[in-house]
């Protein structure tokens, strides 16, 4: 069924849809999708980060070393399809990618209990830390925990220009929130504790 209800007005979290689940006769509850918070449906976390092409090979080699240590550790990612990779072009936008690169998307299970262990969380945390800290990857703005954004504005060559424009057009912070202030480095953030393999539960 083609959507014709434009213009769309409202809050973003009220506008989401996913595939054909709204129209399917096989969905669990008529008019609901698996990700809808009103039902006990899908629950997962998604990390995303971009590395410049010059660093991709070494990063993948490091992931292969981890998999060699724990051969089944990536079997549950992205609904059993592994790590999604897509090419990203460099952009002249202030917060655009500075170099051509590859975006890595990692989607994985998370317990509904905030202190419950994530499946293979030691391996996934290690991959995240390799990407962000060892290889200087830039995080996807909507797919990461706070730790991925530590110092992120300084990873963009025009990051400070963005901050200047932000201050000029929104000096009162009307379009800011506690979260945006944290990820842009304008407010202190409490980052999660890292995991060692012998520690099953992490605070994130």
C-alpha positions in Angstrom: 0.0 0.0 0.0 1.5 3.3 -1.1 1.7 6.0 1.6 0.0 9.3 0.6 -0.4 11.0 3.9 2.0 13.9 3.3 2.9 16.3 4.8 4.1 14.3 7.8 3.8 16.3 11.0 4.7 15.1 14.4 7.4 13.6 16.6 10.0 11.3 14.9 9.4 8.4 17.3 5.7 8.4 16.2 6.6 8.2 12.5 8.7 5.0 12.3 7.7 2.1 10.2 9.6 -1.1 9.2 9.0 -2.9 5.9 5.5 -4.1 5.5 4.8 -5.0 9.1 2.0 -2.5 9.4 0.1 -4.1 6.5 1.1 -7.8 7.1 -1.6 -10.2 8.3 1.1 -12.2 10.0 2.3 -9.6 12.5 1.8 -10.4 16.2 -0.6 -7.6 16.9 -2.5 -5.8 14.1 -0.8 -2.5 13.3 2.3 -3.1 15.3 5.9 -3.8 14.2 8.5 -5.9 16.0 10.5 -2.9 17.2 7.4 -1.1 18.6 8.0 -0.4 22.3 4.3 -1.1 23.0 4.8 -4.8 22.6 7.4 -7.2 23.9 9.1 -7.5 20.5 12.6 -7.2 19.2 15.3 -5.8 21.5 18.8 -5.2 20.3 21.6 -2.6 20.2 23.2 -1.2 17.1 26.7 0.3 16.9 27.9 2.1 13.8 31.3 3.8 13.0 33.2 4.8 9.9 36.9 4.2 9.2 38.9 5.8 6.3 39.8 3.3 3.6 43.4 3.4 4.6 42.6 1.8 7.9 40.0 -0.7 6.9 42.3 -3.6 6.1 44.1 -3.5 9.4 40.9 -3.2 11.3 39.4 -6.3 9.6 42.6 -8.2 10.3 42.2 -7.4 14.0 38.6 -8.6 13.9 39.9 -11.9 12.4 42.3 -12.3 15.3 39.4 -12.0 17.7 37.3 -14.5 15.8 40.2 -16.9 15.8 40.2 -16.7 19.6 36.4 -17.2 19.8 35.1 -18.7 16.5 31.4 -18.4 17.2 31.6 -14.9 18.7 30.1 -13.1 15.6 27.4 -15.7 14.8 24.6 -13.7 16.4 25.2 -10.4 14.8 22.7 -8.6 12.5 20.2 -11.5 12.6 23.0 -14.0 11.8 24.2 -12.0 8.8 27.4 -10.6 10.5 28.7 -7.1 10.2 27.1 -4.9 7.6 29.6 -2.7 5.6 28.8 0.1 3.3 30.9 2.6 1.4 30.7 6.3 2.5 31.9 9.2 0.4 33.8 12.1 1.8 31.7 15.2 2.3 32.4 19.0 2.6 29.8 19.2 5.3 31.3 20.3 8.6 30.3 17.0 10.2 30.5 15.0 7.0 33.2 12.3 6.6 36.6 13.8 5.9 37.7 10.8 3.8 36.1 8.1 1.7 35.6 5.1 4.0 33.5 2.2 5.1 30.7 2.3 7.6 30.5 -0.8 9.9 27.2 -1.5 11.4 27.0 -4.1 14.2 23.6 -5.1 15.5 23.4 -7.5 18.4 21.3 -8.9 21.2 20.8 -7.0 24.5 19.1 -8.2 27.6 16.0 -6.2 28.8 17.7 -6.3 32.2 20.2 -3.3 32.1 22.7 -5.4 34.1 22.2 -8.5 32.1 25.2 -9.7 30.0 25.1 -9.1 26.2 25.9 -12.1 24.0 29.7 -12.2 23.4 29.9 -8.7 24.9 33.7 -9.0 25.5 34.3 -9.5 21.8 31.8 -6.8 20.7 33.3 -4.3 23.1 36.8 -5.0 21.9 35.7 -4.4 18.3 34.1 -1.2 19.3 37.2 0.0 21.1 39.5 -1.0 18.3 37.4 1.0 15.8 36.9 4.1 17.9 40.2 4.4 19.8 42.9 2.4 18.0 41.8 3.4 14.4 40.2 6.8 15.2 36.8 5.9 13.7 34.0 8.4 13.8 30.8 7.0 15.3 27.3 7.1 13.7 25.5 9.8 15.6 22.5 7.7 16.4 23.9 4.2 16.9 26.3 4.2 19.8 26.8 4.4 23.5 28.2 7.6 25.0 31.8 6.2 25.2 32.0 6.2 21.4 31.6 10.0 21.4 34.5 10.9 23.7 36.4 13.7 21.9 34.5 13.0 18.7 34.1 16.7 17.6 38.0 16.9 17.4 38.0 14.0 14.9 36.4 16.2 12.2 38.7 18.7 10.5 35.8 21.2 10.5 34.3 20.2 13.8 35.1 23.6 15.4 33.5 25.4 12.5 30.3 23.4 13.1 30.4 24.5 16.8 30.7 28.1 15.7 27.7 27.9 13.4 25.8 26.1 16.1 26.5 28.9 18.6 25.6 31.6 16.0 22.2 30.1 15.0 21.2 28.6 18.4 22.9 30.7 21.2 20.2 29.7 23.7 20.5 26.0 23.0 16.9 25.5 22.0 17.8 22.7 19.6 20.2 21.1 22.1 19.6 18.4 24.8 21.7 16.9 27.6 22.6 14.1 25.1 23.8 16.4 22.3 25.7 18.5 24.9 27.5 15.4 26.0 28.4 14.0 22.6 29.7 17.4 21.4 31.8 17.7 24.5 29.9 20.7 26.0 28.9 18.8 29.1 30.7 16.1 31.1 29.5 12.5 30.6 29.8 9.4 32.7 31.1 6.7 30.4 30.6 3.0 30.9 33.1 0.7 32.5 35.0 -1.5 30.1 34.7 -5.3 30.2 37.4 -7.9 30.8 36.7 -11.4 29.6 36.4 -12.7 33.1 33.8 -10.1 34.0 30.4 -11.1 32.6 28.4 -8.1 33.7 29.3 -4.5 32.7 27.8 -1.2 33.6 27.0 0.7 30.5 
